[in-house]
Amino acid sequence: MKVAVVTGAASGMGKAIAELFAKEGAKVVVSDINLEAANATVEDIKSNGGEAISVLANVAKEGDIQNLINTAVETYGTLDILVNNAGIMDNFEPAGDVKDDNWERIFAVNTTSVMRATRKALPIFLKKQQGIIVNIASVGGLFGARAGAAYTASKHAVIGFTKNTGFMYAQKGIRCNAIAPGGVETNIGSTMTNINEFGMGCTAPGMAVNPRMGKSEEIAKLALFLASDESSFVNGTVVTADAGWTAY
């Protein structure tokens, strides 16, 4: 039975991933900055016969990441799958309007947390020569007009980190892939507070060609594939799930 850590698992894609992994038999560590909502995800999993625990974690804090992975190992004995899902949006701010604190906060949550969680998980994976990392990136990590400068840069960085990590550890039984979702119906929009009109105006034409919004469950199915042996030859790459949006 696999042990999986999912960050940002109290809602949206993270919740759907945690619930599907548990349904498929994994023991899931549900991590989120909102412990009450994380507890609700755990209750949902348990009510469907699954196994899960919740761990409060602000992924922007190194100490919380350390505690998260340590708790997973202390509770279930090991770690097999790490899903770095937690993320926040920017306010569509172009470079000229970016504030340092916003830039640093977005990178802390979207990018640095991915590195730190990966760094913490790798000794566990290396010891048994087996482990899987799935990073939730974005089509904003592939193209320049899906968000503001900070979010776009942070997700490009996640994709570069994914490719490097996948290649570096490919001969150690470890795989690292990213998912680039298009528009998905989640509550990530609530992380935006004061939308930049100029930035939003520049991205609007691209938004208009999106065929449809996706559902969190659709991303969860892709995460399950990447976390399973079914994808054993898929490594160091990005799988886009966007209904064809970026094909335009």
TISEFI-561182 format. One record per residue (C-alpha): x, y, z; residue number from 1. Coordinates in Angstrom, 1 decimal. Each point is the difference from the previous one (the first is absolute). Layout:
N
X,Y,Z,pos
X,Y,Z,NUM
...
END
This chain:
248
X,Y,Z,pos
0.0,0.0,0.0,1
1.5,3.3,-1.1,2
0.3,3.1,2.3,3
-0.7,3.3,-1.7,4
0.5,3.6,1.2,5
-2.2,2.6,-1.7,6
0.4,3.7,0.7,7
-2.8,2.4,-0.3,8
-2.4,-2.9,0.4,9
-2.8,1.7,1.8,10
-1.8,1.1,-3.2,11
0.1,0.0,-3.8,12
2.4,-2.2,-1.8,13
1.9,-1.0,3.1,14
-3.1,-1.3,1.7,15
-1.0,-1.9,-3.2,16
3.5,-1.5,-0.2,17
0.0,-1.0,3.6,18
-3.5,-1.6,-0.2,19
0.8,-1.9,-3.2,20
3.4,-1.3,1.3,21
-1.8,-1.2,3.2,22
-2.7,-1.7,-2.1,23
2.8,-1.8,-1.9,24
1.4,-1.3,3.3,25
2.7,2.5,1.0,26
0.4,1.3,3.5,27
-0.2,3.8,-0.5,28
1.5,2.8,2.0,29
-2.4,3.0,-0.6,30
2.0,3.2,0.5,31
-1.4,3.5,-0.1,32
0.3,3.5,1.6,33
-3.6,-0.4,0.9,34
-0.1,-2.8,2.5,35
-3.8,0.0,0.5,36
-0.5,-0.6,-3.8,37
2.8,-2.6,0.0,38
-1.8,-1.8,2.8,39
-3.2,0.0,-2.1,40
1.9,-1.6,-2.9,41
1.3,-2.7,2.3,42
-3.5,-0.7,1.3,43
-1.3,-0.3,-3.6,44
2.8,-2.5,-0.7,45
-0.7,-2.0,3.1,46
-3.7,-0.1,-0.6,47
0.7,-1.6,-3.4,48
2.2,-2.7,1.7,49
3.4,1.7,-0.6,50
2.9,0.8,2.2,51
1.3,3.5,0.6,52
1.3,2.5,2.5,53
0.1,3.8,-0.2,54
3.0,2.2,0.7,55
0.0,3.8,0.3,56
2.7,1.4,-2.3,57
0.7,3.4,-1.4,58
2.2,-1.2,-2.8,59
1.8,3.4,-0.1,60
1.7,-1.0,3.4,61
2.9,-2.5,-0.1,62
-0.9,-1.2,3.5,63
-3.5,-0.9,-1.1,64
1.3,-2.0,-2.9,65
2.4,-1.9,2.2,66
-2.8,-0.8,2.5,67
-2.3,-1.1,-2.9,68
2.4,-2.6,-1.4,69
1.1,-1.1,3.4,70
-3.6,-0.5,1.1,71
-0.7,-2.1,-3.1,72
2.9,-2.3,0.8,73
-0.7,-0.2,3.7,74
-3.6,-0.9,-0.7,75
0.2,-2.3,-2.9,76
3.7,-1.1,0.0,77
1.1,1.4,-3.3,78
-0.9,2.2,-2.9,79
-0.6,-1.1,-3.6,80
-1.7,2.9,-1.8,81
0.3,3.8,0.4,82
-2.5,2.3,-1.6,83
1.0,3.6,0.1,84
-3.4,1.6,-0.7,85
-0.2,3.0,2.3,86
0.0,3.3,-1.9,87
-1.2,3.6,-0.1,88
-0.8,2.4,-2.9,89
1.3,3.5,-0.5,90
-2.2,2.9,-0.9,91
0.9,0.0,-3.7,92
2.7,2.6,0.7,93
2.5,0.7,-2.8,94
3.6,0.5,0.8,95
-0.2,3.7,0.5,96
-2.6,-0.3,2.8,97
1.5,-3.0,1.9,98
0.7,0.6,3.7,99
2.9,-1.8,1.6,100
-2.1,-1.5,2.8,101
-2.6,-1.4,-2.5,102
2.8,-1.4,-2.2,103
1.7,-1.7,3.0,104
-3.3,-1.3,1.4,105
-1.0,-1.6,-3.3,106
3.4,-1.5,-0.5,107
0.0,-1.3,3.6,108
-3.3,-1.8,-0.5,109
0.2,-1.1,-3.6,110
3.7,-0.7,-0.6,111
2.2,-0.1,3.2,112
-2.5,-2.4,1.7,113
0.3,-2.4,-2.9,114
3.8,0.0,0.3,115
-0.1,-0.4,3.8,116
-2.5,-2.8,0.0,117
1.9,-1.8,-2.7,118
3.3,0.5,1.8,119
-1.6,-1.5,3.2,120
-1.5,-3.0,-1.8,121
3.0,-0.9,-2.0,122
2.0,-1.8,2.7,123
-3.0,-2.2,0.7,124
-0.3,-0.8,-3.7,125
3.7,-0.5,-0.5,126
0.2,-2.5,2.9,127
-2.5,-2.3,-1.7,128
0.9,1.0,-3.6,129
-3.6,0.8,-0.6,130
-2.3,3.1,0.1,131
-2.3,2.2,-2.0,132
-0.4,3.8,0.0,133
-2.9,1.7,-1.8,134
0.2,3.8,-0.1,135
-3.1,2.0,-0.9,136
1.2,2.7,-2.4,137
-2.2,1.9,-2.4,138
-0.4,1.0,-3.6,139
1.3,3.3,1.5,140
3.3,-1.9,0.3,141
0.0,-0.6,-3.8,142
-1.3,3.2,-1.4,143
0.3,3.7,0.8,144
-3.5,1.2,0.1,145
-2.0,-2.1,2.5,146
0.7,2.0,3.2,147
2.2,2.8,1.3,148
3.8,0.1,-0.1,149
0.6,-1.6,3.5,150
-2.3,-2.9,-0.5,151
1.2,-0.6,-3.5,152
3.6,0.0,1.1,153
-0.6,-2.2,3.0,154
-1.7,-2.7,-2.1,155
2.7,0.2,-2.7,156
2.4,-0.7,2.8,157
-1.9,-3.0,1.3,158
0.1,-1.5,-3.5,159
3.7,0.6,-0.3,160
0.5,-1.6,3.5,161
-2.2,-2.9,-1.0,162
2.1,-0.8,-3.1,163
3.3,0.3,1.8,164
-1.1,-2.2,2.9,165
-1.5,-2.6,-2.2,166
3.2,-0.3,-2.0,167
2.4,0.2,2.9,168
-1.7,-2.9,1.9,169
-1.2,-2.1,-3.0,170
2.5,-2.8,0.7,171
-0.9,-0.1,3.7,172
-3.6,-1.3,-0.4,173
-1.4,3.5,0.5,174
-2.4,1.8,-2.4,175
-1.0,3.6,0.0,176
-2.7,1.4,-2.3,177
-2.2,3.1,-0.2,178
-3.6,0.6,-0.9,179
-0.8,3.3,-1.8,180
-3.7,0.5,0.5,181
-1.9,2.5,-2.0,182
-3.1,1.7,1.6,183
-1.3,-2.2,2.8,184
-3.0,0.7,2.2,185
1.7,0.5,3.4,186
0.1,2.7,2.6,187
3.5,1.2,-0.9,188
-1.6,3.2,-1.2,189
-0.6,0.9,3.6,190
3.8,0.5,0.4,191
-0.4,3.1,-2.3,192
-0.8,3.2,1.9,193
0.4,3.0,-2.3,194
0.1,-1.0,-3.7,195
2.3,2.2,-2.2,196
-2.2,1.4,-2.8,197
2.9,0.4,-2.5,198
1.2,-3.5,0.5,199
-3.5,-1.5,-0.1,200
-0.7,1.9,-3.2,201
3.2,-1.4,-1.6,202
-0.9,-3.6,0.8,203
-3.7,0.2,-0.8,204
0.4,-0.9,-3.7,205
1.6,-3.3,0.9,206
-2.5,-0.7,2.6,207
-2.8,0.4,-2.6,208
1.3,-3.0,-2.0,209
-0.2,-2.5,2.9,210
-2.3,-2.8,-1.2,211
-1.3,-0.8,3.5,212
0.8,0.0,3.6,213
1.2,-3.3,1.5,214
-1.0,-1.8,3.1,215
2.4,-0.9,2.9,216
-0.9,-3.7,-0.4,217
1.4,0.2,-3.6,218
3.4,1.2,1.3,219
-0.1,-2.6,2.8,220
-0.3,-2.9,-2.6,221
3.1,1.3,-1.7,222
1.9,0.3,3.3,223
-1.0,-3.6,0.7,224
1.4,-1.1,-3.3,225
3.3,1.8,0.6,226
0.2,-1.4,3.5,227
-0.5,-3.6,-1.1,228
2.1,-2.6,-1.8,229
-2.2,0.5,-3.0,230
2.2,3.0,-0.8,231
3.3,-1.7,0.7,232
1.7,1.4,-3.1,233
-1.3,3.6,0.5,234
2.6,2.1,1.8,235
1.3,3.6,0.2,236
-2.8,1.4,-2.2,237
-3.2,2.0,0.1,238
-3.4,-1.3,-0.9,239
-2.5,2.7,-1.0,240
-3.7,-0.4,0.9,241
-1.9,2.9,-1.4,242
-2.7,-1.3,-2.4,243
2.2,1.2,-2.9,244
0.3,3.6,1.1,245
3.8,0.3,-0.6,246
-0.4,-1.6,-3.4,247
-1.5,3.3,-1.2,248
END
